[in-house]
Amino acid sequence: MRWLTVTAMLGIAVLTSACTVTVDGTAAAPDDAPGAATVVAAADGYGVQLGYQFAPAQIEIYIEPLCPACARLERRYGRDLSRAIDRDELRVTYRPLTFLDRSDGYSKRVSNALFAAADPEAATDATDVQQFLEDAYRQLSPVGDTLDAEELAAVAEDADLPESVVDRIAANEPVVDVDAMDAFNSERFEELTGKRPYTPMVWDLVAQTEVEVNNPDWVAEVVEGS
């Protein structure tokens, strides 16, 4: 059984990893390789990758769409992530988990929406997907109210995701097997950390270590340390 242990500290800029429940290397690019902040599914099919393939800094972020601590992470550091992605300094792989999901399937719905944005034919902008995720978390109600498919599609439209992606989100069209996704990402989390899954968790694929997200400068330090 996974547990939710959220700690909210008002007025203090500290983020506590709160929602509970094969390490990849980094390829080397040729010196003259052009930057391309793409949005693609990970090779295993269960992560959504934002940014230049050969960015020197590469991380995975494990999120749960209903997790309040994930919402705080995105509100506080989403702009830092977006700027680093846009400068080809950082590639972010989001790996959703759904252990907080309720009967309305919100966590699965948001996870599926992320994979809709990774459709290669949509040519989605990486920073727009980052904006969509931030905005979806901003819409998350403190009392647990969630967005239906059409409301989530409206968030995607406001974030300038392509019309084809917005339409798929509105129709809640299945894009990924979310149960298999949750199982795979949970197992990968445990292999990386030796711990039961919790969110948010950021893993530095270059240093092969968990990132301390209570440090307000963690994004800059990941980029500088690459």
N, CA, C and O of each residue as an XYZ file, in Angstrom:
904
protein
N       0.847     -1.200      0.000
C       0.000      0.000      0.000
C       0.876      1.240      0.000
O       1.854      1.301      0.745
N       0.547      2.226     -0.815
C       1.300      3.458     -0.855
C       0.607      4.481      0.019
O      -0.606      4.426      0.217
N       1.388      5.419      0.542
C       0.833      6.364      1.496
C       1.041      7.780      0.998
O       2.031      8.082      0.331
N       0.098      8.641      1.330
C       0.196     10.060      1.044
C       0.582     10.773      2.326
O      -0.165     10.736      3.304
N       1.751     11.428      2.337
C       2.208     12.136      3.526
C       2.654     13.523      3.114
O       3.845     13.785      2.947
N       1.675     14.415      2.950
C       1.962     15.750      2.454
C       2.204     16.703      3.610
O       1.431     16.743      4.567
N       3.288     17.475      3.513
C       3.573     18.499      4.499
C       3.527     19.850      3.833
O       4.349     20.126      2.959
N       2.597     20.701      4.214
C       2.491     22.037      3.627
C       3.041     23.048      4.618
O       2.608     23.075      5.770
N       3.983     23.877      4.196
C       4.577     24.870      5.086
C       4.300     26.232      4.493
O       4.943     26.630      3.521
N       3.344     26.957      5.070
C       2.940     28.246      4.552
C       4.012     29.276      4.838
O       4.531     29.378      5.950
N       4.339     30.062      3.769
C       5.261     31.168      3.940
C       6.709     30.760      3.910
O       7.584     31.616      4.044
N       7.002     29.476      3.739
C       8.379     29.013      3.714
C       8.615     28.348      2.384
O       7.873     27.448      1.991
N       9.656     28.788      1.681
C       9.909     28.269      0.332
C      10.653     26.949      0.410
O      11.781     26.835     -0.070
N      10.022     25.949      1.016
C      10.606     24.627      1.144
C       9.635     23.631      0.558
O       8.447     23.656      0.880
N      10.126     22.750     -0.304
C       9.287     21.737     -0.914
C       9.668     20.402     -0.324
O      10.820     19.983     -0.436
N       8.711     19.717      0.310
C       8.978     18.413      0.885
C       8.427     17.346     -0.032
O       7.261     17.403     -0.423
N       9.270     16.351     -0.387
C       8.764     15.218     -1.149
C       7.685     14.564     -0.316
O       7.929     14.161      0.821
N       6.476     14.456     -0.882
C       5.368     14.206      0.004
C       4.442     13.095     -0.407
O       3.981     12.347      0.454
N       4.151     12.950     -1.666
C       3.145     11.979     -2.067
C       3.814     10.643     -2.295
O       4.656     10.485     -3.179
N       3.407      9.660     -1.451
C       4.127      8.403     -1.501
C       3.303      7.249     -2.043
O       2.186      7.511     -2.492
N       3.567      6.500     -2.044
C       2.902      5.273     -2.467
C       3.134      4.164     -1.542
O       2.637      3.060     -1.764
N      17.430      0.579    -13.765
C      18.095      0.688    -14.946
C      18.504      2.128    -15.295
O      17.973      2.715    -16.238
N      19.201      2.543    -14.731
C      19.649      3.912    -14.894
C      20.115      4.160    -16.315
O      20.948      3.413    -16.829
N      19.594      5.197    -16.963
C      20.017      5.542    -18.315
C      21.270      6.400    -18.270
O      21.446      7.203    -17.353
N      22.121      6.235    -19.238
C      23.258      7.122    -19.399
C      22.863      8.278    -20.292
O      21.711      8.370    -20.718
N      23.794      9.152    -20.577
C      23.541     10.293    -21.430
C      24.402     10.187    -22.670
O      25.623     10.063    -22.571
N      23.777     10.234    -23.842
C      24.527     10.123    -25.083
C      25.338     11.379    -25.331
O      24.967     12.463    -24.880
N      26.445     11.239    -26.047
C      27.288     12.381    -26.372
C      26.957     12.871    -27.771
O      26.892     12.084    -28.715
N      26.748     14.169    -27.900
C      26.413     14.745    -29.200
C      27.676     15.247    -29.874
O      28.630     15.622    -29.193
N      27.700     15.261    -31.209
C      28.795     15.922    -31.886
C      28.791     17.404    -31.568
O      27.744     17.981    -31.271
N      29.974     18.027    -31.632
C      30.094     19.421    -31.221
C      29.196     20.347    -32.025
O      28.736     21.363    -31.503
N      28.939     20.016    -33.284
C      28.164     20.912    -34.128
C      26.703     20.507    -34.243
O      26.002     20.981    -35.137
N      26.225     19.625    -33.342
C      24.834     19.178    -33.418
C      23.895     20.337    -33.134
O      24.084     21.051    -32.150
N      22.882     20.541    -33.978
C      21.945     21.644    -33.740
C      20.986     21.306    -32.605
O      20.628     20.144    -32.411
N      20.569     22.330    -31.854
C      19.593     22.126    -30.798
C      18.211     21.902    -31.375
O      17.866     22.457    -32.418
N      17.421     21.090    -30.696
C      16.042     20.839    -31.113
C      15.259     20.396    -29.894
O      15.354     19.244    -29.470
N      14.473     21.322    -29.321
C      13.730     21.032    -28.096
C      12.474     20.255    -28.441
O      11.384     20.823    -28.504
N      12.620     18.978    -28.661
C      11.527     18.138    -29.115
C      10.670     17.640    -27.945
O      11.037     17.769    -26.777
N       9.522     17.069    -28.301
C       8.660     16.378    -27.343
C       8.437     14.979    -27.906
O       7.805     14.820    -28.950
N       8.950     13.976    -27.221
C       8.824     12.602    -27.692
C       8.577     11.691    -26.504
O       8.855     12.040    -25.357
N       8.046     10.510    -26.809
C       7.931      9.481    -25.782
C       9.295      8.841    -25.571
O      10.074      8.708    -26.515
N       9.585      8.448    -24.342
C      10.827      7.741    -24.051
C      10.850      6.416    -24.800
O       9.806      5.901    -25.200
N      12.047      5.870    -24.988
C      12.188      4.625    -25.744
C      11.378      3.493    -25.135
O      10.913      2.612    -25.859
N      11.196      3.499    -23.809
C      10.417      2.451    -23.157
C       8.917      2.684    -23.281
O       8.122      1.802    -22.957
N       8.518      3.887    -23.757
C       7.114      4.182    -23.980
C       6.369      4.766    -22.801
O       5.174      5.042    -22.911
N       7.043      4.967    -21.660
C       6.323      5.363    -20.450
C       6.820      6.660    -19.818
O       6.505      6.952    -18.665
N       7.588      7.427    -20.562
C       8.004      8.753    -20.132
C       7.793      9.728    -21.274
O       7.771      9.324    -22.436
N       7.638     11.005    -20.959
C       7.504     12.055    -21.960
C       8.720     12.963    -21.829
O       8.939     13.570    -20.780
N       9.513     13.054    -22.901
C      10.785     13.762    -22.877
C      10.644     15.138    -23.519
O      10.156     15.265    -24.642
N      11.076     16.160    -22.792
C      11.014     17.546    -23.262
C      12.432     18.075    -23.405
O      13.179     18.123    -22.428
N      12.806     18.470    -24.611
C      14.093     19.119    -24.789
C      15.011     18.443    -25.779
O      14.716     17.376    -26.317
N      16.127     19.096    -26.000
C      17.135     18.657    -26.950
C      17.708     17.302    -26.537
O      18.088     17.102    -25.383
N      17.762     16.385    -27.487
C      18.186     15.011    -27.196
C      19.547     14.948    -26.526
O      19.768     14.112    -25.649
N      20.469     15.829    -26.930
C      21.834     15.783    -26.418
C      22.117     16.909    -25.428
O      23.266     17.323    -25.275
N      21.094     17.401    -24.765
C      21.309     18.409    -23.723
C      22.279     17.858    -22.684
O      22.184     16.687    -22.318
N      23.210     18.679    -22.204
C      24.205     18.172    -21.263
C      23.623     17.719    -19.925
O      24.140     16.788    -19.307
N      22.558     18.370    -19.477
C      21.891     17.973    -18.239
C      20.604     17.228    -18.586
O      19.829     17.669    -19.435
N      20.389     16.102    -17.922
C      19.211     15.291    -18.206
C      18.667     14.737    -16.898
O      19.400     14.162    -16.094
N      17.368     14.922    -16.703
C      16.740     14.476    -15.460
C      15.428     13.764    -15.761
O      14.838     13.931    -16.829
N      14.990     12.970    -14.797
C      13.637     12.421    -14.800
C      12.895     13.008    -13.612
O      13.446     13.128    -12.517
N      11.627     13.377    -13.841
C      10.788     13.878    -12.756
C       9.586     12.950    -12.624
O       8.802     12.790    -13.560
N       9.455     12.347    -11.457
C       8.327     11.458    -11.168
C       7.233     12.300    -10.520
O       7.442     12.931     -9.484
N       6.062     12.296    -11.153
C       4.954     13.131    -10.701
C       3.689     12.300    -10.551
O       3.553     11.227    -11.139
N       2.768     12.821     -9.752
C       1.409     12.281     -9.641
C       0.479     13.468     -9.841
O       0.572     14.436     -9.086
N      -0.411     13.437    -10.823
C      -1.219     14.617    -11.129
C      -2.062     15.153     -9.974
O      -2.437     16.326     -9.996
N      -2.370     14.338     -8.971
C      -3.138     14.802     -7.816
C      -2.258     15.189     -6.629
O      -2.773     15.514     -5.559
N      -0.950     15.159     -6.806
C      -0.024     15.384     -5.698
C       0.175     16.874     -5.424
O       0.663     17.583     -6.304
N      -0.186     17.381     -4.228
C      -0.001     18.802     -3.917
C       1.461     19.223     -3.943
O       1.770     20.342     -4.351
N       2.361     18.351     -3.516
C       3.783     18.701     -3.535
C       4.304     18.826     -4.959
O       5.189     19.641     -5.223
N       3.769     18.031     -5.882
C       4.128     18.176     -7.298
C       3.655     19.526     -7.824
O       4.357     20.186     -8.589
N       2.460     19.926     -7.406
C       1.936     21.232     -7.815
C       2.849     22.350     -7.334
O       3.113     23.296     -8.075
N       3.337     22.251     -6.092
C       4.242     23.273     -5.572
C       5.562     23.275     -6.343
O       6.120     24.335     -6.627
N       6.056     22.087     -6.678
C       7.295     21.992     -7.449
C       7.148     22.716     -8.783
O       8.022     23.492     -9.169
N       6.046     22.465     -9.490
C       5.844     23.074    -10.797
C       5.616     24.582    -10.681
O       6.099     25.343    -11.520
N       4.899     25.015     -9.670
C       4.672     26.453     -9.494
C       5.987     27.188     -9.219
O       6.204     28.289     -9.725
N       6.851     26.583     -8.425
C       8.075     27.262     -8.007
C       9.200     27.154     -9.031
O       9.988     28.086     -9.194
N       9.275     26.029     -9.714
C      10.443     25.781    -10.554
C      10.113     25.543    -12.021
O      11.011     25.293    -12.825
N       8.838     25.617    -12.376
C       8.455     25.378    -13.762
C       9.116     26.336    -14.726
O       9.544     25.923    -15.804
N       9.212     27.624    -14.363
C       9.834     28.608    -15.250
C      11.327     28.331    -15.402
O      11.876     28.488    -16.493
N      11.984     27.923    -14.325
C      13.403     27.573    -14.400
C      13.611     26.384    -15.336
O      14.543     26.374    -16.140
N      12.742     25.387    -15.227
C      12.832     24.221    -16.101
C      12.612     24.630    -17.552
O      13.353     24.206    -18.439
N      11.598     25.451    -17.794
C      11.272     25.868    -19.152
C      12.429     26.631    -19.788
O      12.757     26.394    -20.950
N      13.047     27.538    -19.047
C      14.162     28.315    -19.596
C      15.346     27.410    -19.931
O      15.980     27.570    -20.974
N      15.642     26.459    -19.044
C      16.763     25.556    -19.300
C      16.486     24.651    -20.494
O      17.388     24.346    -21.274
N      15.229     24.224    -20.633
C      14.843     23.419    -21.799
C      14.991     24.249    -23.065
O      15.530     23.770    -24.063
N      14.518     25.483    -23.030
C      14.536     26.351    -24.206
C      15.963     26.682    -24.644
O      16.214     26.898    -25.829
N      16.896     26.722    -23.692
C      18.289     27.016    -24.017
C      19.085     25.763    -24.396
O      20.301     25.831    -24.570
N      18.403     24.624    -24.524
C      19.057     23.350    -24.868
C      20.051     22.902    -23.798
O      20.977     22.143    -24.084
N      19.855     23.370    -22.575
C      20.748     22.995    -21.483
C      20.245     21.766    -20.727
O      21.017     21.085    -20.053
N      18.950     21.489    -20.843
C      18.333     20.475    -20.004
C      17.288     19.699    -20.786
O      16.502     20.271    -21.541
N      17.293     18.392    -20.594
C      16.208     17.555    -21.103
C      15.497     16.934    -19.906
O      16.129     16.336    -19.036
N      14.185     17.083    -19.873
C      13.368     16.581    -18.769
C      12.499     15.436    -19.276
O      11.801     15.566    -20.281
N      12.554     14.323    -18.570
C      11.632     13.216    -18.841
C      10.640     13.140    -17.693
O      11.014     12.859    -16.555
N       9.370     13.394    -18.000
C       8.325     13.251    -16.981
C       7.845     11.804    -16.971
O       7.523     11.237    -18.015
N       7.804     11.221    -15.791
C       7.307      9.854    -15.610
C       6.137      9.887    -14.629
O       6.342      9.920    -13.416
N       4.909      9.879    -15.156
C       3.737      9.958    -14.276
C       3.483      8.661    -13.522
O       3.765      7.566    -14.009
N       2.949      8.818    -12.336
C       2.431      7.717    -11.523
C       0.979      8.056    -11.201
O       0.575      9.215    -11.285
N       0.200      7.048    -10.835
C      -1.242      7.292    -10.639
C      -1.762      6.712     -9.328
O      -2.934      6.348     -9.240
N      -0.911      6.622     -8.310
C      -1.318      5.938     -7.089
C      -2.311      6.709     -6.232
O      -2.880      6.150     -5.294
N      -2.527      7.992     -6.540
C      -3.520      8.779     -5.797
C      -4.869      8.832     -6.498
O      -5.799      9.471     -6.007
N      -4.983      8.165     -7.644
C      -6.178      8.288     -8.462
C      -7.431      7.851     -7.714
O      -7.405      6.958     -6.867
N      -8.545      8.529     -8.068
C      -9.842      8.198     -7.492
C     -10.744      7.673     -8.594
O     -10.282      7.347     -9.687
N     -12.017      7.595     -8.303
C     -12.956      6.977     -9.240
C     -13.090      7.745    -10.553
O     -13.459      7.160    -11.571
N     -12.793      9.060    -10.545
C     -12.948      9.829    -11.778
C     -11.748      9.692    -12.713
O     -11.785     10.189    -13.839
N     -10.689      9.027    -12.261
C      -9.549      8.749    -13.124
C      -8.753      9.971    -13.534
O      -8.194      9.994    -14.630
N      -8.685     10.993    -12.684
C      -8.021     12.234    -13.069
C      -6.532     12.033    -13.338
O      -6.011     12.542    -14.331
N      -5.850     11.305    -12.476
C      -4.407     11.106    -12.674
C      -4.132     10.401    -13.994
O      -3.178     10.737    -14.696
N      -4.962      9.431    -14.329
C      -4.804      8.741    -15.603
C      -5.103      9.677    -16.771
O      -4.454      9.605    -17.814
N      -6.086     10.554    -16.589
C      -6.475     11.476    -17.659
C      -5.338     12.456    -17.970
O      -5.025     12.690    -19.138
N      -4.730     13.021    -16.947
C      -3.630     13.958    -17.153
C      -2.419     13.239    -17.737
O      -1.756     13.760    -18.634
N      -2.130     12.044    -17.228
C      -1.002     11.274    -17.750
C      -1.192     10.992    -19.233
O      -0.269     11.153    -20.031
N      -2.387     10.575    -19.588
C      -2.689     10.288    -20.993
C      -2.541     11.543    -21.853
O      -2.078     11.474    -22.991
N      -2.940     12.693    -21.298
C      -2.824     13.952    -22.029
C      -1.369     14.289    -22.328
O      -1.061     14.796    -23.407
N      -0.475     14.015    -21.390
C       0.944     14.266    -21.623
C       1.454     13.445    -22.798
O       2.231     13.938    -23.615
N       1.022     12.205    -22.881
C       1.473     11.350    -23.973
C       0.836     11.753    -25.297
O       1.425     11.533    -26.356
N      -0.355     12.339    -25.253
C      -0.945     12.879    -26.482
C      -0.069     13.986    -27.044
O       0.074     14.117    -28.259
N       0.515     14.782    -26.160
C       1.389     15.876    -26.596
C       2.686     15.359    -27.203
O       3.357     16.079    -27.942
N       3.043     14.109    -26.895
C       4.292     13.534    -27.400
C       4.141     12.880    -28.767
O       5.095     12.292    -29.276
N       2.969     12.974    -29.362
C       2.769     12.429    -30.704
C       3.722     13.140    -31.669
O       3.626     14.357    -31.822
N       4.634     12.421    -32.321
C       5.615     13.087    -33.191
C       4.986     13.870    -34.335
O       5.572     14.842    -34.810
N       3.805     13.462    -34.783
C       3.148     14.173    -35.881
C       2.603     15.529    -35.441
O       2.330     16.393    -36.274
N       2.446     15.711    -34.139
C       1.908     16.981    -33.640
C       2.969     18.075    -33.601
O       2.633     19.259    -33.599
N       4.245     17.695    -33.571
C       5.347     18.663    -33.518
C       5.138     19.676    -32.393
O       5.267     20.883    -32.600
N       4.819     19.179    -31.214
C       4.539     20.037    -30.068
C       5.817     20.692    -29.551
O       6.882     20.074    -29.532
N       5.697     21.939    -29.138
C       6.831     22.659    -28.552
C       7.039     22.213    -27.109
O       6.086     22.115    -26.336
N       8.291     21.947    -26.753
C       8.596     21.419    -25.417
C       8.183     22.374    -24.306
O       7.658     21.943    -23.279
N       8.416     23.669    -24.504
C       8.064     24.611    -23.444
C       6.553     24.774    -23.308
O       6.060     25.117    -22.233
N       5.814     24.529    -24.392
C       4.354     24.560    -24.296
C       3.831     23.399    -23.449
O       2.875     23.558    -22.690
N       4.461     22.239    -23.584
C       4.056     21.099    -22.756
C       4.379     21.378    -21.288
O       3.590     21.060    -20.397
N       5.546     21.974    -21.047
C       5.893     22.357    -19.678
C       4.858     23.335    -19.126
O       4.455     23.229    -17.968
N       4.428     24.288    -19.954
C       3.410     25.252    -19.525
C       2.078     24.558    -19.237
O       1.402     24.876    -18.259
N       1.711     23.614    -20.091
C       0.468     22.873    -19.879
C       0.484     22.157    -18.528
O      -0.503     22.183    -17.792
N       1.597     21.526    -18.214
C       1.683     20.804    -16.947
C       1.592     21.761    -15.767
O       0.891     21.490    -14.791
N       2.303     22.882    -15.859
C       2.217     23.889    -14.801
C       0.782     24.363    -14.611
O       0.284     24.441    -13.488
N       0.123     24.678    -15.724
C      -1.236     25.218    -15.649
C      -2.223     24.188    -15.112
O      -3.138     24.535    -14.366
N      -2.044     22.927    -15.486
C      -2.921     21.875    -14.966
C      -2.783     21.776    -13.450
O      -3.778     21.607    -12.744
N      -1.565     21.879    -12.954
C      -1.364     21.839    -11.500
C      -1.936     23.091    -10.833
O      -2.435     23.012     -9.711
N      -1.874     24.233    -11.498
C      -2.452     25.449    -10.917
C      -3.975     25.347    -10.794
O      -4.575     25.965     -9.915
N      -4.586     24.571    -11.673
C      -6.039     24.393    -11.650
C      -6.480     23.374    -10.596
O      -7.668     23.272    -10.290
N      -5.529     22.626    -10.043
C      -5.873     21.587     -9.077
C      -6.420     22.220     -7.800
O      -5.745     23.032     -7.168
N      -7.620     21.854     -7.430
C      -8.283     22.441     -6.271
C      -7.690     21.931     -4.974
O      -7.380     20.745     -4.863
N      -7.525     22.815     -3.976
C      -7.046     22.364     -2.659
C      -7.963     21.339     -2.000
O      -7.525     20.574     -1.142
N      -9.238     21.322     -2.401
C     -10.174     20.359     -1.803
C     -10.354     19.139     -2.700
O     -11.222     18.302     -2.450
N      -9.539     19.041     -3.738
C      -9.534     17.818     -4.527
C     -10.423     17.811     -5.746
O     -10.554     16.775     -6.399
N     -11.061     18.969     -6.086
C     -11.846     19.018     -7.318
C     -10.909     18.876     -8.515
O      -9.804     19.417     -8.508
N     -11.348     18.154     -9.535
C     -10.496     17.896    -10.687
C     -11.145     18.402    -11.977
O     -12.301     18.824    -11.986
N     -10.382     18.351    -13.050
C     -10.858     18.805    -14.348
C     -11.362     17.628    -15.163
O     -10.745     16.563    -15.171
N     -12.491     17.818    -15.854
C     -12.929     16.772    -16.769
C     -12.141     16.908    -18.075
O     -11.295     17.793    -18.197
N     -12.412     16.047    -19.038
C     -11.619     16.017    -20.264
C     -11.689     17.344    -21.021
O     -10.670     17.827    -21.515
N     -12.876     17.932    -21.114
C     -13.017     19.184    -21.856
C     -12.314     20.335    -21.132
O     -11.710     21.196    -21.772
N     -12.394     20.349    -19.812
C     -11.702     21.387    -19.048
C     -10.198     21.243    -19.174
O      -9.482     22.239    -19.274
N      -9.714     20.008    -19.169
C      -8.285     19.774    -19.338
C      -7.842     20.192    -20.741
O      -6.747     20.728    -20.915
N      -8.686     19.948    -21.729
C      -8.389     20.370    -23.096
C      -8.303     21.894    -23.188
O      -7.484     22.423    -23.938
N      -9.135     22.594    -22.436
C      -9.083     24.055    -22.436
C      -7.758     24.550    -21.880
O      -7.209     25.541    -22.362
N      -7.243     23.862    -20.867
C      -5.926     24.205    -20.323
C      -4.854     23.984    -21.388
O      -3.942     24.797    -21.540
N      -4.973     22.880    -22.122
C      -4.017     22.578    -23.194
C      -4.077     23.638    -24.290
O      -3.043     24.041    -24.823
N      -5.286     24.091    -24.627
C      -5.435     25.115    -25.660
C      -4.804     26.425    -25.216
O      -4.137     27.093    -26.007
N      -5.007     26.798    -23.958
C      -4.432     28.031    -23.425
C      -2.909     27.970    -23.406
O      -2.238     29.000    -23.488
N      -2.363     26.748    -23.296
C      -0.905     26.573    -23.300
C      -0.336     26.465    -24.708
O       0.854     26.201    -24.884
N      -1.191     26.669    -25.716
C      -0.789     26.663    -27.127
C      -0.368     25.291    -27.638
O       0.451     25.195    -28.552
N      -0.922     24.225    -27.053
C      -0.672     22.918    -27.633
C      -1.401     22.823    -28.974
O      -2.428     23.474    -29.161
N      -0.886     22.027    -29.902
C      -1.511     21.935    -31.229
C      -2.973     21.499    -31.147
O      -3.371     20.785    -30.227
N      -3.759     21.938    -32.118
C      -5.188     21.631    -32.131
C      -5.451     20.133    -32.115
O      -6.397     19.671    -31.476
N      -4.609     19.368    -32.821
C      -4.803     17.911    -32.852
C      -4.641     17.308    -31.466
O      -5.354     16.369    -31.109
N      -3.715     17.837    -30.688
C      -3.493     17.352    -29.327
C      -4.659     17.762    -28.432
O      -5.148     16.959    -27.637
N      -5.103     19.009    -28.561
C      -6.232     19.496    -27.772
C      -7.465     18.630    -28.022
O      -8.178     18.278    -27.082
N      -7.716     18.288    -29.274
C      -8.884     17.472    -29.621
C      -8.789     16.079    -29.000
O      -9.792     15.546    -28.526
N      -7.611     15.494    -28.997
C      -7.438     14.159    -28.408
C      -7.642     14.202    -26.899
O      -8.200     13.274    -26.313
N      -7.182     15.289    -26.271
C      -7.378     15.429    -24.827
C      -8.861     15.608    -24.516
O      -9.366     15.017    -23.562
N      -9.563     16.418    -25.311
C     -10.994     16.643    -25.091
C     -11.790     15.351    -25.218
O     -12.764     15.137    -24.497
N     -11.366     14.487    -26.144
C     -12.053     13.212    -26.350
C     -11.570     12.135    -25.388
O     -12.086     11.017    -25.381
N     -10.572     12.482    -24.573
C      -9.949     11.510    -23.669
C      -9.548     10.237    -24.439
O      -9.729      9.114    -23.967
N      -9.006     10.459    -25.623
C      -8.597      9.354    -26.488
C      -7.414      8.615    -25.879
O      -6.405      9.247    -25.565
N      -7.500      7.306    -25.702
C      -6.377      6.564    -25.119
C      -5.123      6.666    -25.991
O      -5.155      6.388    -27.189
N      -4.039      7.064    -25.370
C      -2.767      7.206    -26.081
C      -1.728      6.259    -25.511
O      -0.876      5.752    -26.240
N      -1.798      6.020    -24.210
C      -0.851      5.144    -23.533
C      -1.643      4.234    -22.596
O      -2.697      4.618    -22.089
N      -1.134      3.037    -22.374
C      -1.724      2.137    -21.382
C      -1.285      2.644    -20.009
O      -0.173      2.358    -19.563
N      -2.163      3.398    -19.339
C      -1.760      4.072    -18.107
C      -1.502      3.098    -16.963
O      -0.706      3.400    -16.074
N      -2.151      1.943    -16.963
C      -1.866      0.957    -15.918
C      -0.466      0.381    -16.092
O       0.280      0.228    -15.124
N      -0.118      0.061    -17.341
C       1.235     -0.438    -17.614
C       2.268      0.649    -17.337
O       3.356      0.367    -16.836
N       1.922      1.890    -17.665
C       2.803      3.031    -17.391
C       3.098      3.148    -15.909
O       4.253      3.291    -15.509
N       2.044      3.087    -15.086
C       2.215      3.209    -13.642
C       3.079      2.072    -13.100
O       3.956      2.298    -12.265
N       2.835      0.864    -13.570
C       3.613     -0.289    -13.098
C       5.078     -0.148    -13.498
O       5.970     -0.392    -12.686
N       5.327      0.246    -14.748
C       6.705      0.372    -15.219
C       7.439      1.478    -14.465
O       8.556      1.273    -13.991
N       6.809      2.653    -14.355
C       7.473      3.778    -13.704
C       7.676      3.533    -12.212
O       8.665      3.990    -11.639
N       6.752      2.820    -11.582
C       6.927      2.470    -10.159
C       8.119      1.549     -9.985
O       8.924      1.730     -9.072
N       8.234      0.560    -10.861
C       9.357     -0.376    -10.773
C      10.677      0.346    -11.049
O      11.674      0.110    -10.367
N      10.676      1.219    -12.042
C      11.898      1.968    -12.357
C      12.309      2.852    -11.185
O      13.492      2.936    -10.855
N      11.344      3.505    -10.560
C      11.604      4.343     -9.385
C      12.316      3.521     -8.312
O      13.324      3.958     -7.757
N      11.798      2.351     -8.025
C      12.381      1.510     -6.977
C      13.778      1.040     -7.353
O      14.650      0.928     -6.491
N      13.996      0.762     -8.644
C      15.323      0.352     -9.080
C      16.338      1.486     -8.928
O      17.489      1.250     -8.561
N      15.909      2.707     -9.211
C      16.802      3.849     -9.108
C      17.131      4.198     -7.664
O      18.289      4.448     -7.330
N      16.119      4.213     -6.814
C      16.277      4.761     -5.464
C      16.367      3.717     -4.363
O      16.881      4.001     -3.281
N      15.873      2.508     -4.626
C      15.769      1.518     -3.565
C      14.647      1.817     -2.600
O      14.596      1.245     -1.511
N      13.736      2.717     -2.986
C      12.640      3.132     -2.108
C      11.302      2.908     -2.794
O      11.228      2.759     -4.013
N      10.249      2.887     -1.991
C       8.904      2.846     -2.538
C       8.584      4.208     -3.154
O       9.057      5.231     -2.660
N       7.792      4.234     -4.218
C       7.549      5.493     -4.940
C       6.899      6.577     -4.087
O       6.007      6.314     -3.280
N       7.368      7.791     -4.288
C       6.755      9.000     -3.745
C       6.961     10.093     -4.785
O       7.805      9.976     -5.674
N       6.184     11.140     -4.658
C       6.301     12.233     -5.616
C       6.259     13.577     -4.906
O       5.632     13.698     -3.854
N       6.922     14.594     -5.469
C       7.766     14.522     -6.657
C       9.130     13.945     -6.318
O       9.614     14.083     -5.195
N       9.740     13.302     -7.295
C      11.116     12.841     -7.167
C      11.846     13.187     -8.451
O      11.374     12.880     -9.546
N      12.987     13.821     -8.315
C      13.805     14.209     -9.462
C      15.087     13.398     -9.427
O      15.790     13.353     -8.417
N      15.377     12.755    -10.558
C      16.578     11.915    -10.661
C      17.501     12.496    -11.721
O      17.096     12.716    -12.862
N      18.753     12.743    -11.327
C      19.765     13.255    -12.242
C      20.370     12.073    -12.989
O      21.066     11.250    -12.395
N      20.103     11.986    -14.304
C      20.581     10.863    -15.102
C      22.075     10.939    -15.386
O      22.686      9.927    -15.729
N      22.672     12.119    -15.250
C      24.104     12.268    -15.469
C      24.868     11.881    -14.211
O      25.790     11.066    -14.260
N      24.478     12.471    -13.082
C      25.133     12.156    -11.814
C      24.638     10.851    -11.209
O      25.258     10.314    -10.292
N      23.518     10.337    -11.721
C      22.895      9.117    -11.232
C      22.627      9.198     -9.723
O      23.045      8.351     -8.934
N      21.901     10.272     -9.371
C      21.550     10.487     -7.974
C      20.256     11.279     -7.885
O      19.881     11.981     -8.824
N      19.583     11.164     -6.759
C      18.368     11.946     -6.538
C      18.727     13.397     -6.267
O      19.694     13.686     -5.562
N      17.943     14.305     -6.828
C      18.177     15.733     -6.667
C      17.435     16.231     -5.434
O      16.289     15.850     -5.197
N      18.085     17.079     -4.655
C      17.479     17.645     -3.454
C      16.626     18.847     -3.854
O      17.145     19.949     -4.031
N      15.325     18.635     -3.995
C      14.456     19.704     -4.483
C      14.057     20.693     -3.392
O      13.351     21.661     -3.674
N      14.491     20.471     -2.157
C      14.303     21.489     -1.131
C      15.271     22.647     -1.318
O      15.085     23.719     -0.742
N      16.308     22.428     -2.127
C      17.276     23.466     -2.442
C      16.681     24.375     -3.515
O      16.408     23.900     -4.618
N      16.469     25.665     -3.235
C      15.819     26.542     -4.214
C      16.612     26.718     -5.509
O      16.051     27.165     -6.509
N      17.885     26.382     -5.513
C      18.725     26.534     -6.703
C      18.978     25.212     -7.415
O      19.945     25.086     -8.166
N      18.112     24.224     -7.182
C      18.437     22.885     -7.682
C      18.472     22.811     -9.204
O      19.291     22.076     -9.755
N      17.609     23.549     -9.902
C      17.622     23.491    -11.359
C      18.942     24.025    -11.898
O      19.568     23.391    -12.748
N      19.367     25.182    -11.413
C      20.631     25.776    -11.859
C      21.804     24.870    -11.532
O      22.729     24.745    -12.334
N      21.782     24.238    -10.370
C      22.897     23.387     -9.978
C      22.963     22.117    -10.835
O      24.052     21.633    -11.142
N      21.802     21.578    -11.219
C      21.792     20.426    -12.129
C      22.406     20.814    -13.466
O      23.213     20.072    -14.028
N      22.019     21.983    -13.972
C      22.547     22.437    -15.265
C      24.043     22.720    -15.169
O      24.807     22.321    -16.048
N      24.461     23.395    -14.123
C      25.872     23.754    -13.978
C      26.752     22.540    -13.717
O      27.933     22.536    -14.063
N      26.173     21.511    -13.105
C      26.959     20.328    -12.776
C      27.071     19.322    -13.893
O      27.744     18.303    -13.740
N      26.425     19.585    -15.019
C      26.421     18.615    -16.107
C      27.692     18.692    -16.938
O      27.848     17.938    -17.898
